[in-house]
Amino acid sequence: MVKWTLSDKDDQAGPDAHNRQGRVYYDQEDYDKALAEFNEAIRLDPELADAYNGRGDVYLEQERCDKAISDYTEAIRLEPDNAYAYEGRASAYRKLGKKDKARADSAAAKRLAAETDR
């Protein structure tokens, strides 16, 4: 397990540092701290798709599926070829029982992943 934390110097580095720290907290299942880090990353860079994916992951773990869908959708808007965001959104749709939307997003994620593997 990675033991990575922000120092004051890293904090000045910007949104990527907060995004990385959010992932560390997410992996440690400290979702409140992860959410705070992803929120800060997004505040500093509203176009950082990976931070929306991270925050979506937290919301998904917290069963806040509508918020997860919103964040994954924003990540897709920012990076239309983001297979991870499609798969995350599919998971949220599945939890809400929206099977058709989940299947469509899973298919999109698989197609994008296959295109990336070429």
N, C-alpha and C positions, 0 to 999 in steps of 0.2 A: 504494500500500500504506500502511495506517495504521501509524504508529509510536507506539503508545500503550503506556505502561508505568505500573505502579503506583508511586506515591510513598508515603512513610510516611503522609501525610494520607489518601490514597485507601484505603490498607490498613484504616484505621479506619472507612471508609465501609461496609464489610461485604461481604456475599456478592455483590452485583451487580457490584462492582468486580473481584472475583476472577473472576466469570463472564465479564465483558468481556475481562479479560486472558487468560483461557483461550482465548477465541475468537481473539484476536490471535495467540497462540502456535500455535493450530491452523492458522490461515491461513498462518502462516510454516512450517508442517510441523515445528514443534518440539513433538512429541507428548508428550515427558516433562514439559516445563514446562507444557504445556496441561493434562495430567492432574493435575499438582500444584495448579494453580489451580482446576480444577473440583472436585477433592477438598476444597479449602479452602472453596469456595463452598457445597458440600453440607454440610460440617461446621458452617458458620455458619448455614445455613438448609436443613434437610433437606427442606423442601417447595418448593424452587426447581426447578421442572420443567425450565427451560431449562438448568440446570447438568447435570441427568441426560442431557438430549439431547446436550450438548457432550461429556460424558464418554463417552456411547455412541458418538459420532462418532469419538472417539480410539480407543476399543476396536475399532471397525469397521476403521479404518485399520491397526491393529496385528494384524488377523485374530483378535482375541479375541472371536469372535462371541457366545459364551454370555454373556459379561459385557456386551456391547453390548445384547443382547436384554433382559437383566435391567434395565439402565438405561432403555432405551426403555419397557419395561413399567412401570417406576416413574413415568416422566414421564406416561404415559397414565393411570395410577392417579390422579395428582395433577391432571391436566388431561385429562379424557376426550375433549375435542374437539381435541386436539393432533395435527393432521394430520402435522406434521413427525415426531413420534415414531413414528406408524404407518408412515410411509415409511422411516424409519431401521431400524425393526424388520424391515420387509419386506426391506430390503437384506441384513440379517444372516441372515435365514432363507434367502434366495436363495443366499448364500455357503455355507450349510450343506446345500444341496440340498433344503430343505423347501419345495417349490414350492407346495403347497396353502396353507400358512400365509403364505407370501410374497404369494400372490395375494389372500388374504383381507385382509391388512393394506394392500396397495396399493389395493384397492377401498375400504376404509374411509378411507384418506387422500384419495382422489379425492372421495368423497362429502362428507367434512368440508370439503375445500377448496372444493367447489362451494357448500356451504351458507354458507361464509364470504363467497364472492363475491357472494351475493345482496344 
